[in-house]
């Protein structure tokens, strides 16, 4: 039988990145760079995301994939599941207030 004994205390930090931070990306997507400096992570944590807002969440894909993660930031991208241009996605992100909930955990 294998037994795992935790020897390090986990450090968690979370916040909400405002929908106003979305930017255009490619011809069909939008992107958001998320600043995590206020968390003071000592190393690159594991980041996790979800989206909130007034509606149309069903058109989003990809926002849970984390790119370029460091101890002070990470980047996400969102692509439409329905036919939509990047400009239409950006407009919808603003009118639907697609905030990004995120948390990071490091050991």
MDAnalysis code that builds the backbone (N, CA, C; Angstrom):
import MDAnalysis as mda
import numpy as np

u = mda.Universe.empty(321, n_residues=107, atom_resindex=np.repeat(np.arange(107), 3), trajectory=True)
u.add_TopologyAttr("name", ["N", "CA", "C"] * 107)
u.add_TopologyAttr("resid", np.arange(1, 108))
u.add_TopologyAttr("resname", ["UNK", "UNK", "UNK", "UNK", "UNK", "UNK", "UNK", "UNK", "UNK", "UNK", "UNK", "UNK", "UNK", "UNK", "UNK", "UNK", "UNK", "UNK", "UNK", "UNK", "UNK", "UNK", "UNK", "UNK", "UNK", "UNK", "UNK", "UNK", "UNK", "UNK", "UNK", "UNK", "UNK", "UNK", "UNK", "UNK", "UNK", "UNK", "UNK", "UNK", "UNK", "UNK", "UNK", "UNK", "UNK", "UNK", "UNK", "UNK", "UNK", "UNK", "UNK", "UNK", "UNK", "UNK", "UNK", "UNK", "UNK", "UNK", "UNK", "UNK", "UNK", "UNK", "UNK", "UNK", "UNK", "UNK", "UNK", "UNK", "UNK", "UNK", "UNK", "UNK", "UNK", "UNK", "UNK", "UNK", "UNK", "UNK", "UNK", "UNK", "UNK", "UNK", "UNK", "UNK", "UNK", "UNK", "UNK", "UNK", "UNK", "UNK", "UNK", "UNK", "UNK", "UNK", "UNK", "UNK", "UNK", "UNK", "UNK", "UNK", "UNK", "UNK", "UNK", "UNK", "UNK", "UNK", "UNK"])
u.atoms.positions = np.array([
    [0.846, -1.170, 0.000],
    [0.000, 0.000, 0.000],
    [0.895, 1.237, 0.000],
    [0.596, 2.193, -0.900],
    [1.323, 3.462, -0.955],
    [0.581, 4.509, -0.143],
    [1.320, 5.229, 0.655],
    [0.750, 6.317, 1.443],
    [1.512, 7.587, 1.136],
    [0.772, 8.653, 0.840],
    [1.391, 9.941, 0.570],
    [1.242, 10.821, 1.798],
    [2.341, 11.401, 2.222],
    [2.316, 12.306, 3.357],
    [2.669, 13.698, 2.859],
    [1.760, 14.633, 3.068],
    [1.999, 16.007, 2.630],
    [3.034, 16.650, 3.548],
    [4.074, 17.214, 2.931],
    [5.116, 17.851, 3.732],
    [5.152, 19.362, 3.541],
    [4.420, 19.857, 2.563],
    [4.408, 21.298, 2.308],
    [2.992, 21.821, 2.455],
    [2.892, 23.027, 2.959],
    [1.603, 23.691, 3.087],
    [1.257, 24.360, 1.758],
    [0.047, 24.146, 1.269],
    [-0.391, 24.771, 0.027],
    [-0.752, 26.237, 0.287],
    [-0.453, 27.082, -0.686],
    [-0.820, 28.490, -0.637],
    [-1.790, 28.761, -1.776],
    [-2.962, 29.300, -1.470],
    [-3.978, 29.598, -2.476],
    [-4.264, 31.093, -2.513],
    [-4.569, 31.569, -3.688],
    [-4.954, 32.959, -3.871],
    [-5.936, 33.008, -5.035],
    [-6.932, 33.871, -4.949],
    [-7.963, 33.954, -5.983],
    [-8.406, 35.393, -6.190],
    [-9.013, 35.624, -7.357],
    [-9.537, 36.950, -7.657],
    [-10.478, 36.839, -8.855],
    [-11.030, 37.963, -9.254],
    [-11.874, 38.055, -10.443],
    [-11.245, 39.081, -11.367],
    [-10.992, 38.686, -12.616],
    [-10.466, 39.617, -13.617],
    [-11.643, 40.184, -14.399],
    [-11.718, 41.485, -14.429],
    [-12.841, 42.206, -14.993],
    [-12.983, 41.988, -16.492],
    [-14.211, 41.932, -16.953],
    [-14.518, 41.740, -18.374],
    [-13.907, 42.810, -19.267],
    [-13.553, 43.960, -18.722],
    [-12.977, 45.032, -19.534],
    [-11.549, 44.721, -19.988],
    [-10.954, 43.644, -19.479],
    [-9.587, 43.275, -19.859],
    [-9.503, 42.392, -21.106],
    [-10.640, 41.951, -21.641],
    [-10.612, 41.159, -22.873],
    [-10.064, 42.005, -24.019],
    [-9.287, 41.354, -24.900],
    [-8.742, 42.003, -26.094],
    [-8.941, 41.096, -27.294],
    [-8.903, 41.690, -28.483],
    [-9.019, 40.902, -29.715],
    [-7.818, 39.991, -29.877],
    [-8.066, 38.787, -30.430],
    [-6.991, 37.859, -30.748],
    [-7.394, 37.085, -31.996],
    [-6.513, 36.970, -32.940],
    [-6.744, 36.299, -34.225],
    [-8.032, 36.810, -34.861],
    [-8.565, 36.072, -35.800],
    [-9.787, 36.527, -36.468],
    [-11.045, 36.021, -35.783],
    [-10.904, 35.050, -34.882],
    [-12.090, 34.486, -34.252],
    [-12.026, 34.418, -32.735],
    [-10.998, 34.951, -32.115],
    [-10.874, 34.795, -30.673],
    [-10.618, 36.083, -29.924],
    [-10.681, 35.955, -28.615],
    [-10.320, 37.036, -27.711],
    [-9.353, 36.483, -26.668],
    [-8.622, 37.362, -26.020],
    [-7.619, 36.943, -25.048],
    [-7.663, 37.859, -23.831],
    [-7.152, 37.337, -22.722],
    [-7.032, 38.141, -21.518],
    [-5.740, 37.758, -20.806],
    [-4.940, 38.771, -20.488],
    [-3.760, 38.583, -19.644],
    [-4.193, 38.868, -18.218],
    [-3.931, 37.941, -17.329],
    [-4.402, 38.053, -15.954],
    [-3.215, 38.277, -15.028],
    [-3.271, 39.385, -14.319],
    [-2.213, 39.797, -13.402],
    [-2.444, 39.159, -12.035],
    [-1.434, 38.443, -11.523],
    [-1.559, 37.788, -10.224],
    [-0.511, 38.285, -9.220],
    [0.074, 39.448, -9.505],
    [1.136, 39.984, -8.632],
    [0.691, 40.136, -7.183],
    [-0.545, 40.523, -6.966],
    [-1.034, 40.734, -5.605],
    [-1.003, 39.468, -4.753],
    [-0.887, 38.311, -5.392],
    [-0.858, 37.056, -4.644],
    [0.516, 36.762, -4.042],
    [1.556, 37.339, -4.600],
    [2.929, 37.122, -4.120],
    [3.321, 35.650, -4.105],
    [2.991, 34.943, -5.188],
    [3.421, 33.551, -5.299],
    [4.941, 33.491, -5.381],
    [5.560, 32.559, -4.680],
    [7.013, 32.385, -4.723],
    [7.470, 31.622, -5.960],
    [6.577, 30.835, -6.530],
    [6.874, 30.070, -7.737],
    [5.609, 30.044, -8.585],
    [5.720, 29.503, -9.785],
    [4.558, 29.443, -10.666],
    [3.531, 28.465, -10.100],
    [2.341, 28.942, -9.802],
    [1.306, 28.063, -9.246],
    [0.544, 27.333, -10.349],
    [-0.330, 26.445, -9.945],
    [-1.320, 25.860, -10.840],
    [-2.488, 26.837, -10.853],
    [-2.896, 27.283, -12.044],
    [-4.008, 28.219, -12.164],
    [-5.239, 27.506, -12.710],
    [-6.422, 27.975, -12.280],
    [-7.698, 27.436, -12.726],
    [-8.646, 28.604, -12.976],
    [-9.507, 28.481, -13.981],
    [-10.406, 29.577, -14.340],
    [-11.836, 29.097, -14.562],
    [-12.760, 30.029, -14.426],
    [-14.151, 29.847, -14.842],
    [-14.648, 31.218, -15.303],
    [-15.771, 31.230, -15.993],
    [-16.310, 32.496, -16.505],
    [-17.671, 32.775, -15.861],
    [-17.930, 34.038, -15.592],
    [-19.240, 34.472, -15.099],
    [-19.718, 35.631, -15.960],
    [-20.965, 35.953, -15.862],
    [-21.500, 37.077, -16.612],
    [-22.996, 36.989, -16.727],
    [-23.541, 37.843, -17.583],
    [-24.986, 37.949, -17.726],
    [-25.573, 36.943, -18.712],
    [-24.738, 36.261, -19.496],
    [-25.279, 35.284, -20.439],
    [-24.318, 34.943, -21.556],
    [-24.781, 34.057, -22.429],
    [-24.063, 33.603, -23.619],
    [-22.757, 32.860, -23.297],
    [-22.658, 32.291, -22.098],
    [-21.470, 31.508, -21.754],
    [-21.289, 30.315, -22.692],
    [-22.368, 29.806, -23.211],
    [-22.321, 28.621, -24.060],
    [-21.524, 28.837, -25.339],
    [-21.274, 30.070, -25.746],
    [-20.519, 30.303, -26.984],
    [-19.008, 30.239, -26.767],
    [-18.550, 30.110, -25.519],
    [-17.111, 30.153, -25.224],
    [-16.471, 28.781, -25.139],
    [-15.264, 28.704, -25.662],
    [-14.426, 27.510, -25.505],
    [-12.996, 27.972, -25.273],
    [-12.237, 27.187, -24.581],
    [-10.808, 27.428, -24.444],
    [-10.359, 28.250, -23.266],
    [-11.254, 28.937, -22.593],
    [-10.837, 29.862, -21.536],
    [-10.270, 29.165, -20.293],
    [-10.404, 27.862, -20.204],
    [-9.829, 27.138, -19.058],
    [-8.405, 26.661, -19.323],
    [-7.927, 26.837, -20.539],
    [-6.542, 26.467, -20.871],
    [-5.629, 27.636, -20.503],
    [-4.613, 27.348, -19.718],
    [-3.710, 28.371, -19.199],
    [-2.447, 28.422, -20.053],
    [-2.037, 29.622, -20.467],
    [-0.828, 29.811, -21.267],
    [0.102, 30.805, -20.584],
    [1.386, 30.635, -20.822],
    [2.420, 31.577, -20.371],
    [2.331, 31.866, -18.865],
    [2.107, 30.828, -18.083],
    [1.943, 31.037, -16.641],
    [3.284, 31.305, -15.964],
    [3.257, 32.268, -15.068],
    [4.396, 32.611, -14.218],
    [3.835, 32.871, -12.822],
    [4.700, 33.246, -11.905],
    [4.221, 33.558, -10.564],
    [3.494, 34.906, -10.489],
    [3.518, 35.696, -11.573],
    [2.866, 37.012, -11.553],
    [1.763, 37.190, -12.600],
    [1.566, 36.205, -13.480],
    [0.526, 36.371, -14.502],
    [0.315, 35.083, -15.286],
    [-0.762, 35.078, -16.062],
    [-1.007, 34.028, -17.047],
    [-1.945, 34.585, -18.109],
    [-2.092, 33.860, -19.204],
    [-2.912, 34.291, -20.327],
    [-3.936, 33.216, -20.659],
    [-5.141, 33.657, -21.023],
    [-6.164, 32.742, -21.526],
    [-6.659, 33.249, -22.873],
    [-7.233, 32.342, -23.637],
    [-7.836, 32.663, -24.929],
    [-9.236, 32.071, -24.939],
    [-10.157, 32.724, -25.617],
    [-11.511, 32.198, -25.779],
    [-11.867, 32.207, -27.256],
    [-12.475, 31.111, -27.681],
    [-12.918, 30.962, -29.060],
    [-14.397, 30.633, -29.057],
    [-15.110, 30.989, -30.112],
    [-16.551, 30.735, -30.137],
    [-16.887, 29.302, -30.542],
    [-17.930, 28.762, -29.928],
    [-18.470, 27.477, -30.355],
    [-19.503, 27.673, -31.461],
    [-19.944, 28.900, -31.650],
    [-20.870, 29.261, -32.720],
    [-20.132, 30.199, -33.668],
    [-20.653, 30.390, -34.854],
    [-20.026, 31.289, -35.812],
    [-20.079, 32.715, -35.283],
    [-18.881, 33.277, -35.051],
    [-18.799, 34.615, -34.492],
    [-17.401, 35.161, -34.780],
    [-17.299, 36.402, -35.153],
    [-15.996, 37.025, -35.372],
    [-15.383, 37.433, -34.029],
    [-14.108, 37.767, -34.064],
    [-13.473, 38.229, -32.827],
    [-14.090, 39.546, -32.348],
    [-14.465, 40.423, -33.272],
    [-15.092, 41.698, -32.889],
    [-16.440, 41.454, -32.221],
    [-17.218, 40.511, -32.756],
    [-18.511, 40.179, -32.142],
    [-18.304, 39.551, -30.772],
    [-17.270, 38.719, -30.639],
    [-16.976, 38.126, -29.330],
    [-16.587, 39.201, -28.325],
    [-15.744, 40.138, -28.744],
    [-15.327, 41.205, -27.835],
    [-16.534, 42.036, -27.396],
    [-17.402, 42.373, -28.322],
    [-18.613, 43.120, -27.986],
    [-19.480, 42.343, -27.000],
    [-19.655, 41.051, -27.253],
    [-20.459, 40.212, -26.364],
    [-19.803, 40.078, -24.992],
    [-18.472, 40.016, -24.957],
    [-17.777, 39.931, -23.666],
    [-18.059, 41.161, -22.812],
    [-18.251, 42.301, -23.461],
    [-18.512, 43.545, -22.742],
    [-19.984, 43.659, -22.340],
    [-20.885, 43.381, -23.276],
    [-22.314, 43.491, -22.960],
    [-22.770, 42.396, -22.004],
    [-22.148, 41.229, -22.065],
    [-22.499, 40.122, -21.166],
    [-21.630, 40.083, -19.919],
    [-20.661, 40.978, -19.835],
    [-19.791, 41.114, -18.657],
    [-19.138, 39.784, -18.269],
    [-18.382, 39.221, -19.231],
    [-17.707, 37.943, -19.000],
    [-16.472, 38.130, -18.131],
    [-16.670, 38.183, -16.824],
    [-15.546, 38.217, -15.886],
    [-14.911, 36.832, -15.804],
    [-13.643, 36.804, -15.472],
    [-12.942, 35.541, -15.272],
    [-12.638, 35.358, -13.791],
    [-13.210, 34.308, -13.207],
    [-12.860, 33.897, -11.846],
    [-11.616, 33.035, -11.967],
    [-10.662, 33.237, -11.100],
    [-9.456, 32.412, -11.162],
    [-8.909, 32.183, -9.762],
    [-8.188, 31.086, -9.651],
    [-7.416, 30.880, -8.429],
    [-6.121, 30.168, -8.782],
    [-5.135, 30.373, -7.946],
    [-3.845, 29.730, -8.095],
    [-3.512, 29.004, -6.813],
    [-2.827, 27.890, -6.954],
    [-2.392, 27.124, -5.791],
    [-0.950, 26.699, -6.000],
    [-0.127, 26.969, -5.017],
    [1.283, 26.561, -5.094],
    [1.655, 25.834, -3.812],
    [2.723, 25.069, -3.908],
    [3.196, 24.277, -2.770],
    [4.601, 24.656, -2.395],
])
